[in-house]
């Protein structure tokens, strides 16, 4: 798993929730995501579909895992669940932590086009291109 750092791993609902961090080319900073893998995916005995859940405003990669109640369903239907963070964190963009509606945790899954945001706030590219490729390369 090139470039992925396992942050934590917990057993639940006949599978595991794993938290990873990695350096992102799209956001030019460290990003984190969770992935729930049912046991059949962990053992390699079965390929499973993947559902991506994008949390909203003021959330992070943990909200769906801890509050959503989806893991028993994912386990029963043999579905992997990926929950990325909602935005870059600690990117060093001036003002990113001044307003809860814009910047850190804002949950806009678009690529910014204006300074000072356009260097780091590229969540569309991160989720659509980079993260999906990372999941395909490391968990299929």
Secondary structure, DSSP 8 states (H G I E B T S, - for coil): -TT-EEEEEEE-SSEEEEEEEEE-TTTSSEEEEEEEEEHHHHHTSS--EEEE----TT--TTHHHHHS--HHHHHHTTEEEEEE-SS--S---TTTTTBTTBSTT----SB--STTTTTT-BHHHIIIIIIHHHHHHHH-
